[in-house]
Amino acid sequence: MTENELKKIVPDDLKPKLSSIIDAVVQYNGKETGEVRDIDWASVGPILRIYDEVKTNTVPSNPHGTHVAGILAGWLPAGAVKDIPSPFYGVCPDIRLYDLRVFSDDPKHGNDEFTILAALDFISWLNRDPEQPVIHGVNLSLSLRHQVDAHACGRTPICEAANRLTYSGAVVVAAAGNAGYEPNASRENRGSGYRDISITDPGNAEEVICVGATHRSEPHTYGVSFFSSRGPTGDGRQKPDLVAPGEKIRSSIPGEKFDLLDGTSMAAPHVSGVCALLMARHRELIGEPARIKDILKKTATDLGRTPEFQGAGLVDALRALQSL
């Protein structure tokens, strides 16, 4: 890891003020090689916290994360905002969220794999005491490009990092991706345009809970969303694991507003919320991501679609809670 790569997670306006911290983090093994040791998160942690304080009163340029967070943990009583006549609640309103911003402010740049890997590494550091983990679950509503000639399917750096996080005891929920329909194909379908083997990273990771999308209110009738990525994986494993509502999902966006958005990114936090409910109700499930995944798959509702489309079926919070 180079110094420039490390500085990607430090905002420009804070670099002059935090040069001493950066110097403590970037420890050169030799001036000629320019190699550095692993990130010292004990030193980087203050950078992340100060960055969060600086950004507290700013409006994110991308509404994606706010929308996902609202689905998972929204809580807005009736009358709190005059333009919203009814209350709004996410799947798990009492949950505590850690906001690790990994999206670029410029959508043209897409998702930065290094930043996402750094965020997962930071979570692993927070959970370094297995008896007292700080973060019990991670929601990854994002997709990364997979260089197929460089890494096997499910073995990319982001997939390996997600797998390691589950091995450490955290539940990792990942969106399946929105590559189920060829974007350049005509919307007037005549037998072409739909795509299988379209799961995106980190949904390809074996240990994560990979979530596809279905209709928000009539999943049995409409099945899996046309845009939802479908399995199997590129190396022949069954994915997605589950589906959840992902069409026209109403949730919060910056500026005290609400909007309807589509995507497996909206489906994933529904499942993350159910994971949180399970751990809140049954504390012995904390640190047992494989068991939680098994419970959700065994209690899912069959929509009558093939496993490559629906996985085990539609996540069912009530049935999952009642199964224990």
Residue, then its C-alpha position, 0 to 999 in steps of 0.5 A: m500500500t502506498e502513501n497516496e492510496l492511504k491518503k484517499i481516505v483522508p479528506d483534502d481539507l483535513k490533511p494539513k491539520l492532520s499531517s502529524i497523524i498521517d505521518a504516524v500512520v505512513q511508516y516507511n520501511g525504506k525511503e527508496t522502496g516506498e513500502v509501508r506497513d499495514i494501516d495503523w487504525a488506532s491512528v487513522g480512527p481519529i481521521l475518520r471521526i473528525y471527517d464525520e464531524v466535519k460532514t455532519n452538517t453537509v448534504p451528501s451529493n449522492p442520495h444512495g446511502t441515505h436511502v439505504a440507511g432509511i430502509l434499515a433504520g429509519w425513524l420519523p414520527a408523524g408530524a416531524v416534517k410538515d411535508i410528510p403526513s404519516p410516520f416512517y419506520g425502517v426495518c429496525p428503527d432502534i439499531r445503531l449505525y456506523d456510517l462509513r462513506v465509501f462512494s465517490d462524490d463524483p458518480k463518474h468515478g464509480n465505486d473505489e475498491f480501495t476505499i471499500l476494502a479499507a472500510l472492511d479492514f477498519i471494521s475488522w479492527l473495531n471487532r478485534d476483540p471477538e468477545q466484544p464485537v463493536i459491529h455485528g453486521v455490514n450492509l454492502s449495497l454496492s457493486l464492483r467490477h470483476q477482472v475475470d482474467a485476474h481473479a476467479c469468481g468469488r475470489t476477488p479482493i473484495c469477496e475475500a475481504a467480505n468472507r474474512l469478515t464473516y469468519s470473524g463473526a460479522v453478518v455481511v449482506a450484499a446486493a446481488g447487483n442490477a445486471g439482470y437485464e442488458p442496459n442497451a437492450s430494447r425495453e420491448n423484449r422479444g426474447s432477448g435482453y435478460r441475463d443470467i450469471s450476472i451476480t456482481d461483487p461482493g455478492n459473489a462471495e460465498e459466505v455473504i448473504c446475497v440479496g436479489a430484488t422482488h416487487r414490493s407488495e406483490p412478489h408472488t405475482y410479479g416474481v423477481s425484478f427484471f433488473s435483479s442480477r441472477g445466478p449461478t455465479g461465474d464458477g457455478r455456485q448458487k446465488p442469490d441466497l434470498v430476495a427482498p423488496g427492491e422496486k419503488i421503495r420509499s425511503s429517506i434522501p438528503g434534505e429531509k425528503f423521501d423518494l422511490l428508488d429501485g435496485t437490489s441496493m434497496a433489497a439488501p437493507h431489508v435483509s440486514g434489518v431482519c438479521a439485526l432483529l434476530m440478533a436483538r431477540h436472540r443474543e446468542l446469534i451475535g457472532e454466528p453469521a453462518r447460523i443466521k444465514d441458514i435460518l433466513k434461507k430455511t424460513a424464506t417464502d418460496l415465490g415459485r421461481t427457480p433458485e437461480f432467480q429467487g435463491a431460497g425465496l423471499v425473506d420472512a422476518l416473522r417466520a425467522l423470529q418464530s423459528l427459534 
